[in-house]
Amino acid sequence: MEKGLMEKRRVIEAKQAERCVEKEPILARCPECGESGGVMEGRYQNYQYSECGLTNVVLLDVLVFNCKCGAIVPEIPYTAALHRFIAMELLRKPTLLCGEEVRFLRKLIGYSSVQLAELIAVSNVTLSRWENEAVRINRNADRILRLVFFAAIMEADARLIHGIAENKECVSQLAALAKKVETFDLIALLRNIRAVHERHLIRVDPARLAEFGRNEAAIRGEAATQMVQ
């Protein structure tokens, strides 16, 4: 499992490295050693986005600055939409969620471990063991967690639309939300989850992320226009 994931990363990095050699770097002052004249070289390349708390997310073709002092500074694209994009990819995962994925989704919906444990009727110790991968999640628990995460994300969208409705017509936002729910087809996804523990590489393509951001903006109305800037 882990070997396959690492091999996919190596293939992506190799292909991207070949493309980046042909381009002149973009220069910028280094935030770590800039005062002493340090200059970073920026190139478009793939970047393992471990800052999100996941080890299996790779941002494709993003500008990454590297300095001789060791500093690495990526320009993270569409930050407002990025984590929601990753969340939807995780909810579509065909195999069981792993601990760090559960933790990522829990934090995304703004729940503490105590709140989530109470909601799904397990002890906080059990949830902690899942998230730390001391105990693996079974299929039934996985289904319940995905239902909770998906419902919380949809509820957040609906609450925002309700707020927009106080100021303007919200039919288009409701239509976009309904389309999102319909195309996601959660019931089929839950039915087809395989009882296998695997980490799947999530490759975030800029074009797909931009399209996702536009769809999110359609749901959220004018309040979300900055998501795709």
N, C-alpha and C positions, 0 to 999 in steps of 0.2 A: 504493500500500500504506500508507505512513505517513500520507498525507492522509486516507484512510478511517478509520484508527485515531484520529486526532486529531478527526475529525468525530464519531465515536461518543462520545468523551470529552466533547465540547462539549454534545451532546444530553443525556447523563447529568447533567452539571453544571447545565444549565439547568433540567431537570425538578426536580432536588433543590433548587435555589435557591428555586424557587417555593414548595415545601412548607415550607422552613425559615423563610421570612419570617413565617409565622403563629405561630411558637412563641417564647415568651420564652426568652432565653438563660440558661444555667447559669453562674454566676459562680464563679471559682476564682482563687487567688493565682498570679501568674505566676512560674515558676521562674527566669526571667532577670532581671526587674526588680521582683520581689515585695517586696524589702526597702524599696524606695522607694515602695511603695503601688500597684504595678502589678497590675491585675486583668484576667484573661482572660475572654472571653465564649465559652461553649461551646454549640454547636448541633449537631444531628444532620444530617450532610451526607455527601456522597461524598468519599473521600480517596484520592489517588494514592499507593499504598504503595510508594514508591521505596526505602524503607529495606531492603527485601528484596533489592535488587540488580536488580530488574526494572523496566522502564519502562512495562509494559503491564498492571499490576495495579491495579484500583480497588476499594476497600472501600466497599460501599454502606451508607448509613444508619448511620454510626458517629459517636460524639461527638467533635467536634474543637474544641479551644479555640484562640482567636486573641487575641493581645494587640496593642495599638497599637505596642509596641516591635518587632514583627515576629515574635515567637515563635509557633510553631504546634505544639500538643501534641495528638496524637490518642490516643484510648483504643483500643488495638488489641484486638479481640475474640478470645477463644479462642486465645491465642497458641500454646499447645502443639499445637493441631491445624491452625492456619492454614497453616503452611508445607507440611505434608503435603497439605492440600487443594489448594494451588497446584500442588504437584508432580503430583498426579493429573490436574489439569486440563491441565498441560503434556504429560503422557504421552498424553493423549487428543487432543492437537492434530492436526488432519487434514493439516497441512502440515509441512515440515521445521523442526526446531528451529533457533533462532538462537543465536548465541554466548553471550549473557547467560543464556539459558535452560539451556544446557548447564552453564555455571558454577554456576547456582543449584542444579541437580539434583546436580551433583558435590559441592558443599558440604553439601547436605542429607544425603547418604549418608556423609559424613565421609571422603571420599577426597581425597588430595592430587592435584595434576595429574600428578605422576610415577606414583603408584599407578594412576590410571585409564588413563594412556597405556600402561603396561606390560600392564594387564589386557586392553585391546582391541588390543594389538600395533601401536601407532603410536608415533611419536617424541613426546617432550614438546613439541618445537617445533611439530609438527602440531596437537596438542591446543590449545596456546597460540594458534595462528593461528585455530583454530575459535572459541575463546572470545572472542578479540578481534575476530572477524569480518574478519580480514585475508584469510581463505579461507573460502568457504562450504562447509557440510557437504553431502555427497551423500546419496543415499537409502540406500545400503547402510550407510554409517557411522551414519546416523540410527537405523536399525533396531537395529544393534548397541548403540548407546548406550542406547536405550530398554529393550532387554532387560536390560542391566547395571543400569540404575537401578531398574527394576521388581523384578528379582531381589534387589537389595540391600535395598529397602524391605520386601519379603516376608520376607527372611531376618531382618531386625531384629525383625519381628513374631513370627516363629517362635522366635527366641532368647528373647524376653520370655515367651512362652507356656511354653517349657521351664522357665524360672525359676519361673513361677507353679506349674507342675505339682509342684514339690518340696513345696509347701505345701497344695495343694488340687486337687480335680478340675478338669480343664481342657477337658472335652469341649465346653462352650459356646463357649470361646474359639477352639478349633480349627474348630468349625462356622462361626463368624463369619468367620474367616480364609478358609476354603474358599469361602464365599459371596462374599467380596470378590474373590477370584481369578476365580471363575466369571463374575461380573457385569462384571468389567473387560474380558474377552474380548480379551486382548492380541494374539492371533494375527490376528484380524480387523482390529484397528487397524493393525498392522504391514503387513498386506497392502494396506490402502487409503490409506496415506500418499501424498499428492500431492507430486511433486517440484517444489514451489513454495516460495520463500522469502518468508514473510509473518509479520508480528507480529499475533497475535490478542488482542483485548482480553479480559482475564480479569476478570469482574465477580464479586466475592465477596459473595453475598447472605447476610445474617445467619442466615436460616432454614436455608438449605442448609448453611452452615458448622456450625450447631448440630447438625443431623442427622448430618453427617459426623463431628463430635466424638463423638456418642453411639455411632455405629457403631465408631469407633476404640476407644472405651472398652469396647465389648463384646468386641473382640478382645483388648485388653490387660488386661481384668479390673479388679480393685480398684486396681491400680497406676496406672490411667488415669482415675480418677474426677475428678481435678482438671482434666482437659482441658476439661470442659464447665461448670465453675463460673463 
